[in-house]
Amino acid sequence: MKKIFFIAFLLVSLTSFAQLTSEQIDELANKTLKTFNVPGIAVAVIKDGKVVHSKGYGVRSLKTNEPVDENTLFGIASNSKAFTTTALGILIDEGKLKWDDKVTKYLPNFKMYDPYVTKEFTIRDLVTHRSGLGLGSGDLMLWPDGTDFTPTELVNNLRYLKPTTSYRNNFEYNNVLYVTASEVVAKISGKSWANFVQERIINPVGMLNSVSDVNTLKENANVIDPHVPTDGKLVIIPRYNKHIFDGAAGIYSSVHDMSKWALVQLNNSKLADGKNLLSEEQHKELTQLQTIIPANTKAPYNTHFSGYGLGFFLSDIKGYKQVSHTGGLEGNVTQFTLIPEIGLGIIVFTNQQSGSAFSTITNTIKDSYLGVATKDYLKIYSERESETFKTHEKTMAEAFAIAKEDFNFPFAGKYKDNWFGEIILYKKEGKYYFEAKRSKNLKGQILSYKDNTYIVKWDNRSLIADAFITFENKGKKATMKAISDYTDFSYDFQDLEFHKIVTKGGKK
């Protein structure tokens, strides 16, 4: 009761239109840590060309209890996408490509499911989430960590991903096409995406501690461990280290370094030495609306338009243009927000996967600069998160209440999906198991559910992605889907279509 009252008192005290002081941000961040069970948070605020706040809270890892500071490195995840579009913009400034060049001009093996789409698909299409592919389509080649796909294989496998909407008709967030864009950067520049971004963007911006490839982190680096709520407690998991994800989500940075990135963005791509990272034309292009997203027009921000540019989400809030992005890896989420017209930047990184934590801090700080009477975001988001998780727990409990370990399973054998590869369903010591050949973390026990539908319970309980598998046509075909809507969209089980492998002798 006292704790809730104090949180309410704190936020009521912030409802004046004065900009938050560093001390108030300290209070807010520390309360956010406790409310959302986040071990560590880092926050930076940029205003009118200066960093007015840059600080860490909590610990990098529950294992070491070393403190988070402004130089602690986090996986910025999808905030890496703007670095990919900036890399393309640099190559455009150099006259080496154009946004509306066809992808096949640079990657001859590029092919989408529809031949017409293949022929018309442009560099711009790669980075604007309007391909016609569904949300997260193909992400199982990247996610969870432990897959063995190469970028070349990923590009080749695009031809097997079936569209869910018309080409250029809808916004559907997609990672694999950003990986494809990073291959374009590599092909044109003659360098890997990681090397190009490090040399041409990260170093010139002055992001001295940031890396474009997690595998280049020093052994004693000031870096977080990711934490995932698992069976009622926080579990430390390994940092995502698969190189294939770089162009979509590969950079590790700190709020100190990302403040420099924000300053460059707020200063029209002008670097500290007076040189331009991008031409004014290309800088503006990155934040022009490319793909429309339906707007949610209501107080306090009164947003009338929303959409995606080139590596950034765009919207209007209280009459100002907002340029932003979020990023998420398992156990690590980030948010980057700019309001250029008032010279404002807000950066929030966390080492737990609660988006509610970064939203609480960002929105409270943002409201104080917009002159908006801020809401009690701690209460709003904690209640929303609690309700969402309760629904998830109820869904899972209902599914597992029906599940059985002791049953006759007639569908054992090998199956193959065109883009994901082979799985094997087998019996061992009286139990049945699912194992993906190309994704070592997708391994788990099969349980009976209903009729020809079964549950796959992953051995790695931090995945939060248990799935149904359903067999059709006497076991010749199998499809999957996540049991719970709470499961991250990158587990795109619904895009899989397995067919049983038949040997030359006719056996399955």
Phi, psi and omega per residue, in radians:
M1 nan -0.824 -3.129
K2 -1.136 -0.687 -3.134
K3 -1.088 -0.811 -3.130
I4 -1.096 -0.721 3.131
F5 -1.093 -0.714 -3.111
F6 -1.160 -0.706 3.102
I7 -1.081 -0.776 3.132
A8 -1.097 -0.723 3.130
F9 -1.092 -0.745 3.124
L10 -1.011 -0.857 -3.041
L11 -1.296 -0.540 3.036
V12 -1.098 -0.640 -3.136
S13 -1.180 -0.279 -3.132
L14 -1.689 0.054 -3.068
T15 -1.389 -0.095 2.979
S16 -1.187 2.916 -3.043
F17 -1.551 0.142 3.093
A18 -1.267 2.533 3.093
Q19 -1.181 2.501 -3.111
L20 -1.097 2.393 3.029
T21 -1.430 2.908 3.083
S22 -1.056 -0.632 3.129
E23 -1.139 -0.669 3.105
Q24 -1.206 -0.639 3.069
I25 -1.134 -0.681 3.073
D26 -0.993 -0.838 -3.130
E27 -1.069 -0.803 -3.117
L28 -1.097 -0.797 -3.120
A29 -1.101 -0.745 -3.123
N30 -1.172 -0.644 3.068
K31 -1.202 -0.611 3.109
T32 -1.145 -0.716 3.071
L33 -0.914 -0.851 -3.061
K34 -1.265 -0.747 -3.071
T35 -1.090 -0.716 -3.052
F36 -1.854 0.200 3.076
N37 0.946 0.886 3.126
V38 -1.844 2.182 -3.133
P39 -1.136 -0.731 -3.051
G40 -2.538 2.500 3.131
I41 -2.411 2.542 2.975
A42 -2.223 2.455 -3.063
V43 -2.354 2.370 3.009
A44 -2.337 2.527 3.074
V45 -2.264 2.285 3.116
I46 -2.022 2.335 3.112
K47 -2.530 2.201 3.055
D48 0.908 0.829 3.035
G49 1.438 0.097 -3.139
K50 -2.281 2.592 3.013
V51 -1.485 1.949 -3.060
V52 -1.700 -0.201 3.072
H53 -2.721 2.327 3.097
S54 -2.735 1.924 -2.963
K55 -2.799 2.686 3.054
G56 -1.947 2.749 -3.120
Y57 -2.420 2.556 3.112
G58 1.298 -2.673 -3.022
V59 -2.140 2.654 3.102
R60 -1.163 -0.656 -3.055
S61 -2.645 2.428 3.053
L62 -1.199 -0.244 3.126
K63 -1.373 -0.699 -3.059
T64 -1.854 -0.404 -3.073
N65 1.024 0.397 3.044
E66 -1.293 2.472 -3.016
P67 -1.287 2.606 2.954
V68 -1.384 2.361 2.989
D69 -2.277 -3.052 -3.063
E70 -1.179 -0.260 3.134
N71 -1.764 0.041 3.119
T72 -1.174 2.321 -3.097
L73 -1.539 2.339 3.054
F74 -2.154 2.684 2.957
G75 -1.272 1.996 -3.088
I76 -1.373 -0.119 3.025
A77 0.952 -2.210 -3.011
S78 -1.218 -0.113 2.949
N79 -1.183 -0.155 3.008
S80 -1.223 -0.374 -3.049
K81 -1.061 -0.628 3.127
A82 -1.174 -0.426 3.060
F83 -1.274 -0.592 3.082
T84 -1.175 -0.779 3.132
T85 -1.204 -0.578 3.057
T86 -1.138 -0.700 3.083
A87 -1.046 -0.752 3.091
L88 -1.112 -0.705 3.122
G89 -1.081 -0.665 3.089
I90 -1.091 -0.771 3.131
L91 -1.156 -0.573 3.070
I92 -1.185 -0.763 3.074
D93 -1.006 -0.542 -3.139
E94 -1.494 0.030 3.094
G95 1.330 0.353 -3.045
K96 -1.666 -0.225 3.026
L97 -2.877 3.054 3.075
K98 -2.291 2.691 -3.137
W99 -1.011 -0.600 -3.053
D100 -1.760 0.296 2.938
D101 -1.152 2.599 3.068
K102 -1.289 2.449 -3.125
V103 -1.067 -0.634 -3.105
T104 -1.110 -0.310 3.083
K105 -1.114 -0.539 -3.081
Y106 -1.910 -0.507 3.127
L107 -2.187 1.521 -3.064
P108 -1.045 -0.416 -3.136
N109 -1.478 -0.021 -3.141
F110 -1.180 2.241 3.119
K111 -2.672 2.243 3.041
M112 -1.654 3.036 -3.078
Y113 -1.060 -0.675 -3.115
D114 -1.721 2.177 -3.131
P115 -0.992 -0.630 3.116
Y116 -1.111 -0.771 3.134
V117 -1.095 -0.733 3.095
T118 -0.971 -0.822 -3.075
K119 -1.125 -0.640 -3.030
E120 -1.659 -0.201 -2.976
F121 -1.151 2.233 -3.052
T122 -1.933 2.961 3.038
I123 -1.009 -0.719 3.114
R124 -1.037 -0.719 3.133
D125 -1.065 -0.564 -3.116
L126 -1.066 -0.513 -2.938
V127 -2.091 0.334 -3.096
T128 -2.179 0.128 3.011
H129 1.009 0.756 -3.124
R130 -2.293 0.488 -2.985
S131 -1.313 -0.343 -2.996
G132 1.703 -0.243 3.059
L133 -1.270 2.662 -3.126
G134 -1.309 2.959 3.139
L135 -0.945 2.091 3.083
G136 1.232 0.239 -3.072
S137 -0.991 2.236 3.120
G138 1.528 -0.043 -3.058
D139 -1.113 -0.396 3.125
L140 -1.137 -0.187 2.983
M141 -1.369 -0.251 -3.112
L142 -1.994 -0.399 -2.816
W143 -2.484 2.408 -0.068
P144 -1.271 3.075 -3.140
D145 -0.991 2.584 3.115
G146 1.957 0.029 3.054
T147 -1.334 2.809 -3.130
D148 -2.080 0.396 3.103
F149 -1.280 2.575 3.047
T150 -1.775 2.811 3.072
P151 -1.001 -0.653 3.123
T152 -1.083 -0.751 3.117
E153 -1.146 -0.699 -3.134
L154 -1.058 -0.834 3.122
V155 -1.061 -0.723 3.136
N156 -1.118 -0.597 -3.067
N157 -1.418 -0.136 3.108
L158 -1.000 -0.537 -3.100
R159 -1.104 -0.314 -3.113
Y160 -1.672 -0.125 -3.111
L161 -1.467 2.013 -3.075
K162 -1.382 2.362 3.118
P163 -1.215 2.703 3.072
T164 -1.978 -0.279 3.074
T165 -2.436 3.061 3.136
S166 -1.267 2.585 3.085
Y167 -0.992 2.264 3.121
R168 1.092 0.369 -3.058
N169 -1.818 -0.522 -3.048
N170 -2.411 2.720 2.995
F171 -1.484 2.105 3.013
E172 -2.457 1.980 -3.018
Y173 -1.081 2.365 -3.048
N174 -2.532 2.340 3.127
N175 -1.667 -0.637 -2.996
V176 -1.138 -0.474 3.114
L177 -1.324 -0.438 2.995
Y178 -1.232 -0.623 3.025
V179 -1.088 -0.709 3.081
T180 -1.071 -0.722 3.093
A181 -1.071 -0.645 3.120
S182 -1.169 -0.513 3.054
E183 -1.213 -0.579 3.051
V184 -1.122 -0.766 3.089
V185 -1.001 -0.793 -3.128
A186 -1.136 -0.732 -3.102
K187 -1.116 -0.763 -3.071
I188 -1.339 -0.711 -3.047
S189 -1.433 -0.396 -3.066
G190 1.383 0.145 3.106
K191 -2.199 2.770 3.033
S192 -1.129 2.726 3.078
W193 -0.942 -0.785 -3.084
A194 -1.065 -0.793 -3.134
N195 -1.173 -0.730 3.140
F196 -1.086 -0.832 -3.102
V197 -1.148 -0.690 3.123
Q198 -1.119 -0.811 -3.049
E199 -1.349 -0.645 -2.987
R200 -1.755 -0.254 -3.113
I201 -2.203 -1.085 -3.016
I202 -1.047 -0.857 -3.125
N203 -1.168 -0.836 3.115
P204 -1.068 -0.584 3.117
V205 -1.210 -0.377 -3.134
G206 1.610 0.402 3.129
M207 -1.485 1.299 -2.867
L208 -1.179 -0.453 -3.112
N209 -1.761 -0.052 -3.054
S210 -1.490 2.639 3.117
V211 -2.296 2.523 3.109
S212 -1.558 -0.142 3.141
D213 -2.377 2.002 -3.079
V214 -1.002 -0.464 -3.111
N215 -1.282 -0.124 3.074
T216 -1.686 0.063 3.067
L217 -1.080 2.415 3.100
K218 -1.225 2.674 -3.055
E219 -1.029 -0.647 -3.109
N220 -1.768 0.469 -3.078
A221 -1.078 2.594 3.044
N222 -1.416 1.467 -2.985
V223 -2.393 2.610 -3.105
I224 -1.377 2.800 2.818
D225 -1.757 2.448 3.065
P226 -1.323 2.509 -3.133
H227 -2.198 2.279 -3.123
V228 -2.139 2.216 3.034
P229 -1.105 2.104 -3.066
T230 -2.430 2.072 3.120
D231 0.884 0.763 3.024
G232 1.527 0.035 3.109
K233 -2.514 2.832 3.113
L234 -1.443 2.282 -3.139
V235 -2.058 2.311 3.071
I236 -1.399 2.286 3.092
I237 -2.064 2.816 3.109
P238 -1.113 2.597 3.042
R239 -1.168 2.440 3.078
Y240 -1.043 2.224 -3.069
N241 -2.343 0.386 -3.129
K242 -1.458 2.125 -3.042
H243 -1.105 -0.478 -3.063
I244 -1.070 -0.450 -3.036
F245 -1.441 -0.077 -2.928
D246 -0.912 -0.890 -3.050
G247 -1.147 -0.340 3.124
A248 -1.762 -0.503 -2.968
A249 -2.841 0.486 -2.891
G250 -1.638 -0.222 -2.977
I251 -1.395 2.460 2.966
Y252 -1.943 2.227 -3.086
S253 -2.612 3.034 3.123
S254 -2.041 2.908 3.091
V255 -1.191 -0.487 3.070
H256 -1.100 -0.854 -3.134
D257 -1.221 -0.687 -3.129
M258 -1.223 -0.359 3.010
S259 -1.119 -0.632 3.092
K260 -1.166 -0.687 3.060
W261 -1.081 -0.737 3.116
A262 -1.117 -0.723 3.129
L263 -1.088 -0.682 3.091
V264 -1.125 -0.750 3.130
Q265 -1.116 -0.740 -3.104
L266 -1.282 -0.274 -3.140
N267 -1.898 0.566 3.054
N268 0.984 0.708 3.087
S269 1.235 0.340 3.091
K270 -1.522 2.257 -3.141
L271 -1.430 2.963 -3.114
A272 -1.087 -0.506 -3.131
D273 -1.486 0.086 3.109
G274 1.608 -0.202 3.102
K275 -1.382 2.851 3.116
N276 -1.761 2.305 3.019
L277 -1.224 -0.763 3.080
L278 -2.262 2.719 2.999
S279 -1.139 2.783 3.107
E280 -1.026 -0.655 -3.139
E281 -1.079 -0.836 -3.106
Q282 -1.267 -0.588 3.074
H283 -1.049 -0.789 3.131
K284 -1.147 -0.613 -3.099
E285 -1.066 -0.638 -3.092
L286 -1.102 -0.501 -3.091
T287 -1.978 0.479 2.957
Q288 -1.638 2.470 -3.117
L289 -1.108 2.185 3.140
Q290 -1.966 -0.767 -3.093
T291 -2.241 2.219 -3.076
I292 -1.399 2.402 3.001
I293 -2.120 2.259 -3.132
P294 -0.925 2.322 -3.090
A295 -1.547 2.621 3.093
N296 -1.852 1.615 -2.999
T297 -1.514 1.731 3.076
K298 -2.797 2.901 3.125
A299 -1.132 2.698 0.058
P300 -1.580 -0.119 -2.980
Y301 -1.635 -0.322 3.104
N302 0.900 0.907 -3.094
T303 -1.314 2.163 -3.108
H304 -1.828 -0.416 3.057
F305 -2.403 2.686 3.110
S306 -2.656 2.570 3.135
G307 -3.137 -2.949 -3.123
Y308 -2.143 2.395 3.064
G309 -1.682 -2.208 3.076
L310 -2.050 1.501 -3.120
G311 1.620 0.066 3.137
F312 -2.433 2.542 2.900
F313 -1.447 2.519 -3.091
L314 -2.260 2.466 3.063
S315 -2.823 2.943 3.002
D316 -1.877 2.376 3.076
I317 -2.319 2.146 -3.105
K318 0.899 0.621 3.089
G319 1.515 -0.005 3.127
Y320 -1.923 2.648 3.078
K321 -1.426 2.235 3.083
Q322 -1.897 2.326 3.125
V323 -2.086 2.110 -2.989
S324 -2.686 2.962 2.980
H325 -2.837 2.714 2.979
T326 -2.054 2.931 3.098
G327 -2.554 2.524 -3.138
G328 -2.538 2.141 2.873
L329 -1.994 2.870 3.117
E330 -1.079 2.130 3.111
G331 1.434 0.246 -3.025
N332 -2.869 2.004 3.132
V333 -2.294 2.683 -3.037
T334 -2.468 2.770 3.063
Q335 -2.499 2.382 -3.104
F336 -2.275 2.130 -3.025
T337 -2.344 2.306 3.072
L338 -2.225 2.442 2.935
I339 -2.189 1.504 -2.971
P340 -0.988 -0.630 -3.049
E341 -1.147 -0.389 3.072
I342 -1.985 0.208 3.053
G343 1.123 0.597 -3.035
L344 -1.921 2.374 2.993
G345 -2.356 2.420 3.130
I346 -2.312 2.233 -3.113
I347 -2.225 2.229 3.125
V348 -2.353 2.140 3.110
F349 -2.067 2.493 3.079
T350 -2.397 2.698 3.116
N351 -1.880 0.642 2.981
Q352 -2.557 2.794 -2.945
Q353 -1.665 0.532 3.085
S354 -1.554 1.845 3.049
G355 -1.150 -0.391 3.116
S356 -1.076 -0.557 -3.110
A357 -1.159 -0.884 -3.113
F358 -1.222 -0.562 3.114
S359 -1.141 -0.698 3.121
T360 -1.033 -0.839 -3.084
I361 -1.238 -0.841 -3.117
T362 -1.034 -0.855 -3.063
N363 -1.174 -0.632 3.130
T364 -1.160 -0.760 3.106
I365 -1.152 -0.794 -3.110
K366 -1.037 -0.778 -3.126
D367 -1.049 -0.637 -3.110
S368 -1.173 -0.497 3.111
Y369 -1.495 -0.424 -3.140
L370 -1.517 -0.150 -3.089
G371 1.316 0.522 3.129
V372 -1.742 2.379 3.042
A373 -1.197 1.838 -2.976
T374 -1.166 2.619 3.081
K375 -1.503 2.925 3.050
D376 -1.433 1.380 -3.039
Y377 -1.144 -0.555 3.076
L378 -1.000 -0.797 -3.137
K379 -1.231 -0.815 -3.087
I380 -1.038 -0.882 -3.053
Y381 -1.315 -0.582 3.120
S382 -1.187 -0.678 3.096
E383 -1.175 -0.727 3.126
R384 -1.111 -0.780 3.137
E385 -1.111 -0.706 3.138
S386 -1.107 -0.757 3.133
E387 -1.141 -0.726 3.126
T388 -1.080 -0.757 -3.112
F389 -1.229 -0.606 3.079
K390 -1.095 -0.731 3.090
T391 -1.073 -0.749 3.095
H392 -1.052 -0.828 -3.118
E393 -1.099 -0.668 3.115
K394 -1.145 -0.761 3.120
T395 -1.049 -0.789 -3.118
M396 -1.187 -0.712 -3.136
A397 -1.095 -0.723 3.131
E398 -1.132 -0.679 3.133
A399 -1.181 -0.795 -3.079
F400 -1.335 -0.300 3.055
A401 -1.162 -0.488 3.136
I402 -1.552 -0.491 -3.009
A403 -1.092 2.536 3.125
K404 -2.318 2.526 3.082
E405 -1.567 -0.520 -3.060
D406 -1.699 1.827 -3.102
F407 -2.828 2.901 3.064
N408 -1.687 2.135 -3.070
F409 -1.922 1.878 -3.039
P410 -1.536 0.093 -2.973
F411 -1.983 0.338 3.121
A412 -1.071 2.643 3.130
G413 2.448 -2.949 3.136
K414 -1.802 2.426 3.096
Y415 -2.259 2.759 -3.132
K416 -2.438 2.365 2.962
D417 -1.849 2.504 -3.031
N418 -1.024 -0.651 -3.100
W419 -1.820 -0.439 -3.102
F420 -1.620 -0.381 3.119
G421 1.641 -2.719 -2.977
E422 -1.600 2.580 2.904
I423 -2.202 2.729 3.053
I424 -2.195 2.307 3.100
L425 -1.943 2.086 -2.975
Y426 -2.535 2.910 3.128
K427 -1.886 2.387 3.109
K428 -2.570 2.147 3.125
E429 0.891 0.769 3.043
G430 1.434 0.021 3.120
K431 -2.141 2.757 -3.115
Y432 -1.852 2.550 -3.051
Y433 -2.376 2.668 3.054
F434 -1.959 2.352 3.100
E435 -2.505 2.154 3.089
A436 -1.520 2.251 -3.080
K437 -1.149 -0.587 -2.994
R438 -1.899 0.114 3.126
S439 -2.456 1.661 -2.932
K440 -1.115 -0.389 3.134
N441 -1.440 -0.254 3.115
L442 -1.584 1.337 -3.133
K443 -2.471 2.256 -3.113
G444 -3.001 3.067 -3.081
Q445 -1.428 2.492 3.056
I446 -1.675 2.294 3.096
L447 -2.118 2.565 3.081
S448 -1.238 2.478 3.119
Y449 -2.194 -1.567 3.133
K450 -2.395 2.346 3.066
D451 0.861 -2.098 -3.132
N452 -1.726 0.350 3.084
T453 -1.875 2.373 -3.107
Y454 -2.254 2.907 3.086
I455 -1.888 2.386 2.967
V456 -1.848 2.007 3.141
K457 -1.771 1.897 -3.025
W458 -1.176 2.442 3.096
D459 -1.070 -0.679 3.115
N460 -1.412 1.763 -3.015
R461 -1.307 -0.145 3.088
S462 -1.385 -0.125 -3.105
L463 -1.241 -0.513 -3.101
I464 0.865 0.911 -3.016
A465 -2.602 0.512 3.098
D466 -0.952 2.542 -2.951
A467 -2.371 2.710 2.949
F468 -1.506 2.518 2.947
I469 -2.229 2.218 -3.063
T470 -2.092 2.348 -3.103
F471 -1.843 2.431 -3.139
E472 -2.245 2.893 3.040
N473 0.906 0.888 3.118
K474 0.995 0.622 3.068
G475 1.503 0.111 3.123
K476 -1.354 -0.370 -3.100
K477 -2.334 2.543 3.095
A478 -2.443 2.437 3.061
T479 -2.207 2.850 -3.090
M480 -2.384 2.804 2.954
K481 -2.801 2.647 3.105
A482 -1.123 2.514 3.115
I483 -1.216 -0.713 -3.019
S484 -1.983 2.506 3.040
D485 -1.178 -0.252 3.140
Y486 -1.248 -0.379 -3.133
T487 -1.083 2.398 -3.126
D488 -1.021 2.473 -3.076
F489 -1.106 -0.320 -3.134
S490 -1.246 -0.237 2.952
Y491 -1.458 1.327 -3.023
D492 -1.491 0.995 3.128
F493 -0.979 -0.557 -3.070
Q494 -1.129 -0.281 -3.135
D495 -1.560 -0.044 -3.113
L496 -1.513 2.514 3.024
E497 -2.471 1.719 -3.085
F498 -1.543 2.475 3.036
H499 -2.196 2.396 -3.073
K500 -1.140 2.382 -3.139
I501 -1.447 2.220 3.108
V502 -1.893 2.233 -3.131
T503 -1.361 2.982 -3.106
K504 -1.044 -0.563 -3.123
G505 -1.385 0.006 3.115
G506 1.615 -0.056 3.121
K507 -1.416 2.663 -3.120
K508 -1.826 nan nan
